[in-house]
Amino acid sequence: MLNTIEMWERLAYYNLRVMAPVYIMQADTGGTLQLGATQKGTIYAWWAIFQSLLPIVTGGFADRYGYKKVLGFSIFTMMIGYICIALLRKVPPAGADEATIKAIADYNYWALFGSIMLFATGTAFFKPSIQGSLAATMTKETSSVGWGIFYWVVNIGAFIGHFLPGILLGQSPDPESWRNLFLCSAAFTSLNLVMLFTIKDQPSGADKNESIGTVLKRTFVNILEPRLVAWLVIMSGFWLMMYQLWDLQPNFIKDWIDTSPAVEHLRGILPETMFKQWTEESPRGLQVRQEILLAVNSMCIIIGVVGMSWLTRHMRSLTAMLWGTGFAIAGILVAGLTMNVWYLVLGIVCFSLGEMTTGPKKSEYLAQIAPPGKKGLYLGYVNVPVGVGVFVGSKIAGYIYGTYGEKATLALRYIKENGLAPVTPPAPEVLSKYGTELEAQLQIARPDALKTLMDIKGIDAVQATQLLWDTYSPQYYVWLPFAAVGVVSALGLAVFGQMAKRWKDMDA
């Protein structure tokens, strides 16, 4: 029942997460907010802080006040967050002036920011309470396969969540269809309020008479243990690299990957209705939806994670995580340094091998080294590397992609650098009209940039994409920095693994 609750939560979550990068900033997709990469990076950075660092505190509260009570609070909070994401958006009226459009854009940014922070707070209470409950049901002998089954169920929800947008958004998404997509996540989350009646609370072993101050003190005293801090820092680098598959790759695929060969392959094997749900129109013609390609990640884990957990059940958790980091580095390079859809899929498979090796082991490791009565607390710590990694990674990705990776921005840059349009120092009123100084200098908005380049050069969208790829090599600027962080993390984990052999309480 606990795993089923986790499955519904992940289904709702990935229905949002896989489309959020597109909804926030994609310039060539209907109904999106069309915010900038920096704004997206800021939202994702704070999303990580709320969702992954708050569990440092909420894990102790789950131990103290009971896993089931905290689960109920978290599920309700997440549901309200989804509803706010869906309903608080405003759409400019037809014929609105520039000042009104900009004011509504600013409102939408802050409305989305606040809604996601509310949702992320609910997730922060959910993670340690569900994982603490699960840890309380496992023994040392069953933990490897047990966490593997948990991770398997997570990815069943994630896999299904990747296919819902194609059904709900259709070929030409508009603001109403985006609203329905997020309301669908709220509906799936509400099912877990019913599921709570099917489970019994698991005893945590913690003192139920502790004050809030004592819980907080215990939380921060434990996390300051130097060896634990070192492991958390090392794993932060891994998750910094890892999360870019979900947070940056959707934009990269829509901007750069040519999925037309896969379109023709799918046309011959899928029923017509499913084919339409898996593909979408774009300036480059019919393309496979990015979320369908990323679903390969969840599919691989569904197929392989329990078997991988069984194979590594006698392997040290630290050693397994090191192997997983190596697979992930290979995956991010193979998937990132190409425009070819088949190499992208191969990279996602490599990446998935890394995730299915490392993901369950990180939870197993902290559950094994947690002192009695502190499993929820320590499994709250498991989200610290995710939070730190995603916060820093989102800030880096926002700058790198907004400057060196986004196709619309590079189209503006090409127009300016090659003298294809007049460049004028923007007056304050002109600057306030556009999102960036480059747009204001050319007086060309980001959503119009690629079309403008195509018209000036007399080329189509495929040729324009290839021109920008050949001129600016966005793949190297975007993905090599994240791969380098992964290499540093792998080296740190190798050193930590050797040193942990001297520490009986940390060697697992």
C-alpha positions as CSV (number, residue, x, y, z in Angstrom):
1,M,0.0,0.0,0.0
2,L,2.9,2.4,0.8
3,N,4.4,1.6,-2.6
4,T,1.0,2.3,-4.3
5,I,0.8,5.7,-2.5
6,E,4.3,6.4,-3.9
7,M,3.2,5.4,-7.4
8,W,0.2,7.8,-7.5
9,E,2.4,10.6,-6.1
10,R,5.1,10.1,-8.7
11,L,2.5,9.8,-11.5
12,A,1.1,13.2,-10.6
13,Y,4.6,14.7,-10.1
14,Y,6.1,13.6,-13.4
15,N,2.9,14.7,-15.3
16,L,4.0,18.1,-14.1
17,R,7.8,17.8,-14.0
18,V,8.3,16.4,-17.5
19,M,6.4,19.4,-19.0
20,A,7.3,22.2,-16.6
21,P,10.5,23.1,-18.6
22,V,8.4,23.5,-21.8
23,Y,5.5,25.3,-20.0
24,I,7.9,27.8,-18.4
25,M,10.1,28.9,-21.2
26,Q,9.7,27.2,-24.6
27,A,9.4,29.9,-27.3
28,D,7.9,27.8,-30.1
29,T,5.1,25.9,-28.2
30,G,1.6,27.1,-27.9
31,G,0.1,28.2,-24.5
32,T,3.4,28.4,-22.6
33,L,4.4,31.3,-20.3
34,Q,7.5,32.0,-22.5
35,L,9.6,33.1,-19.6
36,G,13.4,33.3,-19.8
37,A,16.0,30.6,-19.0
38,T,17.2,32.6,-16.0
39,Q,13.7,32.8,-14.6
40,K,13.2,29.1,-15.2
41,G,16.6,28.5,-13.4
42,T,15.4,30.5,-10.4
43,I,12.1,28.6,-10.1
44,Y,13.9,25.3,-10.3
45,A,16.6,26.3,-7.8
46,W,14.1,27.3,-5.2
47,W,11.9,24.3,-6.0
48,A,14.9,22.2,-5.1
49,I,15.5,24.1,-1.8
50,F,11.9,23.7,-0.7
51,Q,11.4,20.1,-1.9
52,S,14.8,18.6,-1.0
53,L,16.3,20.6,1.8
54,L,13.2,21.0,3.9
55,P,13.2,17.2,4.6
56,I,16.3,17.8,6.8
57,V,13.7,19.2,9.2
58,T,10.6,17.3,8.2
59,G,12.2,13.9,8.5
60,G,12.6,14.5,12.3
61,F,9.0,15.6,12.5
62,A,7.9,12.4,10.7
63,D,9.7,10.3,13.3
64,R,8.3,12.4,16.2
65,Y,4.7,12.9,15.2
66,G,4.0,9.7,13.2
67,Y,4.5,8.9,9.5
68,K,0.8,8.6,8.7
69,K,-0.2,12.0,10.1
70,V,2.6,13.7,8.2
71,L,1.7,11.8,5.0
72,G,-1.9,13.1,5.3
73,F,-0.7,16.7,5.7
74,S,1.8,16.4,2.8
75,I,-0.7,14.9,0.3
76,F,-3.3,17.6,1.0
77,T,-0.6,20.4,0.6
78,M,0.6,18.9,-2.7
79,M,-3.0,18.7,-4.0
80,I,-3.6,22.4,-3.3
81,G,-0.2,23.3,-4.9
82,Y,-1.2,21.6,-8.2
83,I,-4.6,23.4,-8.1
84,C,-2.9,26.8,-7.7
85,I,-0.5,26.0,-10.5
86,A,-3.5,25.3,-12.7
87,L,-5.8,28.1,-11.8
88,L,-3.7,31.2,-10.9
89,R,-2.4,31.8,-14.4
90,K,-3.7,34.9,-16.3
91,V,-3.9,35.2,-20.1
92,P,-3.5,38.6,-21.8
93,P,-6.8,39.8,-23.4
94,A,-6.8,40.1,-27.2
95,G,-5.4,43.4,-28.3
96,A,-3.7,44.1,-25.0
97,D,-0.9,46.7,-25.0
98,E,2.7,46.0,-24.2
99,A,2.5,47.3,-20.6
100,T,-0.5,45.0,-19.8
101,I,1.3,42.0,-21.4
102,K,4.4,42.6,-19.3
103,A,2.4,43.1,-16.1
104,I,0.6,39.8,-16.7
105,A,3.9,38.0,-17.5
106,D,5.3,39.3,-14.2
107,Y,2.2,38.2,-12.3
108,N,2.4,34.7,-14.0
109,Y,6.0,34.3,-12.9
110,W,5.3,35.0,-9.3
111,A,2.0,33.1,-9.2
112,L,3.8,30.0,-10.6
113,F,6.8,30.6,-8.2
114,G,4.5,30.7,-5.2
115,S,2.4,27.7,-6.3
116,I,5.4,25.5,-6.9
117,M,6.9,26.5,-3.5
118,L,3.6,25.4,-1.9
119,F,3.6,22.1,-3.8
120,A,7.3,21.6,-3.0
121,T,6.7,22.1,0.7
122,G,4.1,19.3,0.6
123,T,6.6,17.0,-1.2
124,A,9.2,17.8,1.5
125,F,6.9,16.4,4.1
126,F,6.0,13.4,1.9
127,K,9.4,12.1,1.1
128,P,10.8,11.2,4.6
129,S,7.4,10.0,5.9
130,I,6.8,7.5,3.1
131,Q,10.5,6.4,3.1
132,G,10.6,6.2,6.9
133,S,7.5,4.0,6.8
134,L,9.1,1.7,4.2
135,A,12.4,1.5,6.1
136,A,10.6,0.4,9.2
137,T,9.3,-2.6,7.4
138,M,12.7,-3.8,6.0
139,T,15.6,-5.8,7.5
140,K,19.2,-5.7,6.4
141,E,18.7,-8.9,4.4
142,T,15.7,-7.5,2.5
143,S,16.7,-3.8,2.1
144,S,18.5,-4.1,-1.2
145,V,15.6,-5.7,-3.1
146,G,13.1,-3.7,-1.0
147,W,14.5,-0.4,-2.0
148,G,14.7,-1.7,-5.6
149,I,11.0,-2.5,-5.6
150,F,10.3,1.0,-4.2
151,Y,12.3,2.5,-7.0
152,W,10.6,0.3,-9.5
153,V,7.2,1.5,-8.3
154,V,8.4,5.1,-8.5
155,N,9.2,4.7,-12.1
156,I,5.9,3.0,-13.0
157,G,4.3,6.2,-11.9
158,A,6.9,8.3,-13.7
159,F,6.5,6.2,-16.9
160,I,2.7,6.7,-17.0
161,G,3.1,10.4,-16.2
162,H,5.2,10.9,-19.4
163,F,2.3,9.8,-21.6
164,L,-0.5,11.9,-20.1
165,P,0.6,15.3,-21.7
166,G,0.2,13.8,-25.2
167,I,-3.4,13.0,-24.4
168,L,-4.3,16.1,-22.5
169,L,-2.4,18.8,-24.5
170,G,-2.9,17.4,-28.0
171,Q,-1.1,18.7,-31.1
172,S,-1.7,22.4,-30.4
173,P,-1.7,23.2,-26.7
174,D,-3.4,26.3,-25.4
175,P,-3.7,27.8,-21.8
176,E,-6.8,25.8,-21.1
177,S,-5.2,22.4,-22.0
178,W,-2.2,23.3,-19.8
179,R,-4.6,24.1,-16.9
180,N,-6.3,20.7,-17.4
181,L,-2.9,18.9,-17.4
182,F,-2.1,20.3,-13.9
183,L,-5.6,19.7,-12.6
184,C,-5.1,16.1,-13.6
185,S,-2.1,15.9,-11.3
186,A,-4.2,17.3,-8.5
187,A,-6.8,14.5,-9.2
188,F,-4.2,11.7,-9.0
189,T,-2.8,13.2,-5.8
190,S,-6.3,13.2,-4.2
191,L,-6.4,9.4,-4.6
192,N,-3.8,9.1,-1.9
193,L,-6.1,10.7,0.7
194,V,-8.2,7.6,0.2
195,M,-5.2,5.3,0.2
196,L,-4.3,6.5,3.7
197,F,-7.2,4.5,5.1
198,T,-5.5,1.3,3.8
199,I,-2.3,1.5,5.9
200,K,-1.3,1.3,9.5
201,D,1.2,3.7,11.0
202,Q,4.7,2.2,11.3
203,P,6.4,2.8,14.7
204,S,9.5,4.9,14.2
205,G,11.2,4.1,17.6
206,A,11.6,7.9,18.3
207,D,10.6,9.6,21.6
208,K,7.0,10.8,21.1
209,N,7.4,13.3,24.0
210,E,10.1,15.4,22.4
211,S,9.5,19.1,22.0
212,I,9.7,20.8,18.6
213,G,12.9,22.5,19.7
214,T,14.5,19.1,20.7
215,V,13.5,17.6,17.3
216,L,15.1,20.5,15.5
217,K,18.3,20.4,17.6
218,R,18.6,16.6,17.0
219,T,18.1,17.2,13.3
220,F,21.0,19.7,12.9
221,V,23.4,18.0,15.3
222,N,23.2,14.7,13.4
223,I,23.7,16.3,10.0
224,L,26.9,18.1,11.1
225,E,28.7,14.8,11.5
226,P,31.8,15.5,9.2
227,R,31.8,12.1,7.4
228,L,28.1,12.4,6.7
229,V,28.6,15.9,5.4
230,A,31.4,14.7,3.1
231,W,29.1,12.0,1.6
232,L,26.3,14.5,1.1
233,V,28.6,16.9,-0.7
234,I,29.9,14.2,-3.0
235,M,26.5,13.0,-3.9
236,S,25.3,16.5,-4.5
237,G,27.6,16.6,-7.6
238,F,26.0,13.4,-8.9
239,W,22.5,14.7,-8.6
240,L,23.5,18.1,-10.0
241,M,24.4,16.2,-13.2
242,M,21.6,13.7,-12.9
243,Y,18.6,16.1,-12.7
244,Q,19.6,17.9,-15.9
245,L,18.1,15.0,-17.9
246,W,14.7,15.9,-16.5
247,D,15.1,19.7,-16.2
248,L,17.2,20.8,-19.1
249,Q,17.0,18.0,-21.6
250,P,13.3,18.7,-22.5
251,N,14.3,22.1,-23.8
252,F,17.4,20.8,-25.5
253,I,15.4,18.1,-27.3
254,K,12.8,20.6,-28.5
255,D,15.4,23.0,-29.7
256,W,18.0,20.7,-31.2
257,I,17.2,17.0,-31.6
258,D,15.9,15.9,-35.0
259,T,13.4,13.2,-34.1
260,S,11.9,12.8,-37.6
261,P,13.6,9.4,-38.1
262,A,11.7,8.1,-35.0
263,V,8.5,9.7,-36.3
264,E,8.7,7.5,-39.4
265,H,9.5,4.4,-37.4
266,L,6.5,5.1,-35.0
267,R,4.2,5.8,-37.9
268,G,4.6,2.2,-39.1
269,I,3.9,0.5,-35.7
270,L,1.5,2.6,-33.8
271,P,-2.3,3.0,-34.1
272,E,-3.3,6.4,-35.5
273,T,-4.7,7.7,-32.2
274,M,-1.6,6.8,-30.3
275,F,0.7,8.1,-33.1
276,K,-1.0,11.5,-32.8
277,Q,-0.5,11.5,-29.0
278,W,3.2,10.6,-29.3
279,T,4.0,13.3,-31.9
280,E,3.6,17.1,-32.3
281,E,3.9,19.7,-34.9
282,S,6.9,22.0,-34.8
283,P,8.6,24.5,-37.1
284,R,10.8,21.5,-38.3
285,G,7.7,19.4,-39.1
286,L,6.3,16.5,-37.2
287,Q,8.5,15.5,-34.2
288,V,8.3,12.9,-31.4
289,R,7.2,14.6,-28.1
290,Q,10.2,15.1,-25.8
291,E,8.4,13.5,-22.9
292,I,7.9,10.3,-24.9
293,L,11.7,10.1,-25.5
294,L,12.4,10.7,-21.8
295,A,10.0,8.0,-20.9
296,V,12.7,5.6,-22.0
297,N,14.4,6.4,-18.7
298,S,11.5,5.2,-16.6
299,M,10.9,2.2,-18.9
300,C,14.5,1.0,-18.5
301,I,14.3,1.3,-14.7
302,I,10.9,-0.5,-14.7
303,I,12.5,-3.3,-16.7
304,G,15.9,-3.4,-14.8
305,V,15.9,-1.9,-11.4
306,V,14.7,-4.9,-9.4
307,G,17.1,-7.2,-11.2
308,M,19.9,-4.7,-10.7
309,S,19.1,-4.4,-7.0
310,W,19.2,-8.2,-6.7
311,L,22.5,-8.4,-8.6
312,T,24.0,-5.7,-6.2
313,R,22.5,-7.1,-3.0
314,H,25.9,-8.3,-1.8
315,M,27.8,-5.3,-3.2
316,R,28.8,-2.5,-0.9
317,S,26.4,0.4,-1.4
318,L,29.3,2.8,-1.9
319,T,30.8,0.6,-4.6
320,A,27.4,0.3,-6.4
321,M,27.0,4.1,-6.3
322,L,30.4,4.6,-7.9
323,W,29.6,2.3,-10.8
324,G,26.2,4.1,-11.2
325,T,28.0,7.5,-11.4
326,G,30.2,6.2,-14.2
327,F,27.2,5.0,-16.2
328,A,25.5,8.3,-15.7
329,I,28.5,10.3,-16.9
330,A,28.6,8.2,-20.1
331,G,24.9,8.7,-20.6
332,I,25.0,12.4,-20.3
333,L,27.8,12.7,-22.9
334,V,26.2,10.3,-25.4
335,A,22.7,11.9,-25.1
336,G,24.0,15.5,-24.9
337,L,26.6,15.7,-27.7
338,T,24.3,14.9,-30.6
339,M,21.4,15.9,-32.8
340,N,20.6,12.3,-33.6
341,V,17.6,10.9,-31.9
342,W,19.0,7.3,-31.8
343,Y,22.1,8.4,-30.0
344,L,19.9,10.4,-27.6
345,V,18.0,7.2,-26.8
346,L,21.2,5.3,-26.3
347,G,22.5,7.9,-23.9
348,I,19.2,7.8,-21.9
349,V,19.7,4.0,-21.6
350,C,23.2,4.5,-20.2
351,F,22.0,7.2,-17.9
352,S,19.2,4.9,-16.7
353,L,21.7,2.2,-15.8
354,G,23.5,4.8,-13.6
355,E,20.2,5.9,-12.0
356,M,19.0,2.3,-11.2
357,T,22.3,1.5,-9.7
358,T,22.7,4.6,-7.6
359,G,19.2,5.8,-6.8
360,P,18.0,2.9,-4.6
361,K,21.5,2.5,-3.0
362,K,21.5,6.0,-1.7
363,S,18.4,5.3,0.3
364,E,19.6,1.9,1.4
365,Y,22.9,3.4,2.5
366,L,21.4,6.0,4.8
367,A,18.8,3.5,6.1
368,Q,21.7,1.1,7.0
369,I,23.8,3.7,8.8
370,A,20.9,5.4,10.6
371,P,20.9,4.9,14.4
372,P,17.7,3.3,15.9
373,G,14.8,5.7,16.0
374,K,16.3,8.0,13.4
375,K,15.4,6.4,10.0
376,G,13.0,9.1,9.0
377,L,15.6,11.7,10.1
378,Y,18.3,10.1,8.0
379,L,16.0,9.4,5.1
380,G,15.2,13.2,5.2
381,Y,19.0,13.7,4.7
382,V,18.9,11.6,1.5
383,N,17.2,14.6,-0.2
384,V,20.0,17.0,0.8
385,P,22.2,16.0,-2.2
386,V,19.3,16.3,-4.5
387,G,18.4,19.8,-3.1
388,V,21.9,21.1,-3.2
389,G,22.6,19.6,-6.6
390,V,19.4,20.8,-8.3
391,F,19.7,24.3,-6.7
392,V,23.3,24.8,-8.0
393,G,22.6,22.9,-11.2
394,S,19.5,25.0,-12.0
395,K,21.4,28.2,-11.5
396,I,24.2,27.0,-13.8
397,A,21.8,25.6,-16.4
398,G,19.8,28.9,-16.4
399,Y,22.9,30.9,-17.2
400,I,24.5,28.4,-19.6
401,Y,21.4,27.5,-21.6
402,G,20.1,31.1,-21.6
403,T,23.4,32.3,-23.0
404,Y,24.9,29.4,-25.0
405,G,22.2,26.8,-25.6
406,E,18.7,28.2,-26.3
407,K,18.0,28.2,-30.0
408,A,15.9,31.4,-30.0
409,T,18.6,33.3,-28.1
410,L,21.3,32.0,-30.5
411,A,19.2,33.0,-33.5
412,L,19.1,36.6,-32.1
413,R,22.9,36.4,-31.5
414,Y,23.5,35.3,-35.1
415,I,21.3,38.1,-36.5
416,K,23.3,40.6,-34.4
417,E,26.8,39.2,-35.1
418,N,26.2,38.9,-38.8
419,G,24.6,42.4,-39.2
420,L,21.3,41.0,-40.5
421,A,19.2,43.6,-38.6
422,P,19.9,47.1,-37.3
423,V,21.3,47.2,-33.7
424,T,20.3,50.2,-31.7
425,P,21.0,51.1,-28.0
426,P,17.6,50.6,-26.5
427,A,15.8,53.4,-24.8
428,P,14.4,52.6,-21.3
429,E,10.9,52.3,-22.6
430,V,12.1,49.9,-25.3
431,L,14.2,47.8,-22.9
432,S,11.2,47.4,-20.5
433,K,9.2,46.0,-23.4
434,Y,11.5,43.1,-24.0
435,G,12.8,40.3,-21.8
436,T,16.5,40.8,-22.5
437,E,18.8,43.5,-23.7
438,L,19.6,41.5,-26.9
439,E,15.9,41.4,-27.8
440,A,15.6,45.2,-27.2
441,Q,18.7,46.0,-29.3
442,L,17.3,44.2,-32.3
443,Q,13.6,44.9,-31.3
444,I,12.9,41.2,-32.0
445,A,11.2,39.1,-29.4
446,R,12.5,35.6,-28.5
447,P,9.4,33.8,-29.9
448,D,9.9,35.5,-33.2
449,A,13.7,35.0,-33.4
450,L,14.0,31.8,-35.4
451,K,11.3,32.8,-37.9
452,T,13.0,36.2,-38.4
453,L,16.3,34.4,-39.1
454,M,14.6,32.0,-41.5
455,D,13.0,34.9,-43.4
456,I,16.2,36.9,-43.6
457,K,18.4,34.0,-44.8
458,G,15.6,32.4,-47.0
459,I,16.0,29.0,-45.2
460,D,13.6,26.6,-43.5
461,A,13.6,25.7,-39.8
462,V,15.7,22.5,-40.3
463,Q,18.4,24.5,-42.1
464,A,18.3,27.3,-39.5
465,T,18.7,24.8,-36.7
466,Q,21.7,23.2,-38.4
467,L,23.2,26.6,-39.1
468,L,23.0,27.6,-35.4
469,W,24.3,24.2,-34.2
470,D,27.3,24.4,-36.6
471,T,28.0,28.0,-35.7
472,Y,27.8,27.9,-31.9
473,S,28.2,24.2,-30.8
474,P,25.6,24.5,-28.0
475,Q,26.1,20.8,-27.1
476,Y,29.6,21.4,-25.7
477,Y,28.7,24.5,-23.7
478,V,25.6,22.9,-22.2
479,W,26.7,19.3,-21.3
480,L,30.5,19.2,-20.8
481,P,30.3,21.3,-17.6
482,F,27.8,18.9,-16.1
483,A,29.8,15.8,-17.1
484,A,32.9,17.4,-15.5
485,V,31.0,17.8,-12.2
486,G,30.1,14.1,-12.5
487,V,33.7,13.1,-12.9
488,V,34.7,15.1,-9.8
489,S,31.9,13.4,-7.8
490,A,33.0,9.9,-9.0
491,L,36.6,10.6,-7.8
492,G,35.3,11.9,-4.5
493,L,33.1,8.8,-4.0
494,A,36.0,6.5,-4.8
495,V,38.1,8.1,-2.1
496,F,35.2,8.1,0.4
497,G,34.6,4.4,-0.3
498,Q,38.2,3.5,0.5
499,M,38.2,5.7,3.7
500,A,34.8,4.2,4.9
501,K,36.4,0.8,5.2
502,R,38.1,2.2,8.4
503,W,34.7,3.3,9.8
504,K,32.5,0.5,10.8
505,D,29.4,2.7,11.3
506,M,29.8,4.2,7.7
507,D,31.0,1.2,5.8
508,A,27.9,-0.2,4.0
